[in-house]
Amino acid sequence: PEMAVITQREWLRVRQLLLQVSPERARLRLGSDAVVELHAVLRDDAGEPVTRTDIRADVVDAAGGSVAPETAVSDADGRAVFVYTAGDRAADVRVRLWPEGRPRLAREVLVEQV
């Protein structure tokens, strides 16, 4: 007997991701435990939040201070929060944020340490 094979095609929607950071620039005075909160929001191309995704943060410039945590998980709103603490000398410092495994989506915050 002949057998008919039926296959089912499933279409999967591939989401494009967008990372937004705020503020884009910040200014901190040295010497007073100066800190600024950095917010990263991860959304897909339909504007929906992307949850439970590791977001990384790193200080790019040698004159920079520190950022904590190094990795945060995006919440129900697609948001992850970091705290940058100023270094000990005047400089413009870049802090890079990106979704884990997707460095091409990285965004930078410029922090002026004065």
Stockholm file with secondary structure:
# STOCKHOLM 1.0

chainA/1-114         PEMAVITQREWLRVRQLLLQVSPERARLRLGSDAVVELHAVLRDDAGEPVTRTDIRADVVDAAGGSVAPETAVSDADGRAVFVYTAGDRAADVRVRLWPEGRPRLAREVLVEQV
#=GR chainA/1-114 SS CCCCCCCCCCCCCCCCEEEEEECSEEEECTTSCCEEEEEEEEEETTSCBCCSCEEEEEECSTTCCEEECSEEECCTTSEEEEEEECCSSCEEEEEEEEETTCGGGCEEEEEEEC
#=GC SS_cons         CCCCCCCCCCCCCCCCEEEEEECSEEEECTTSCCEEEEEEEEEETTSCBCCSCEEEEEECSTTCCEEECSEEECCTTSEEEEEEECCSSCEEEEEEEEETTCGGGCEEEEEEEC
//
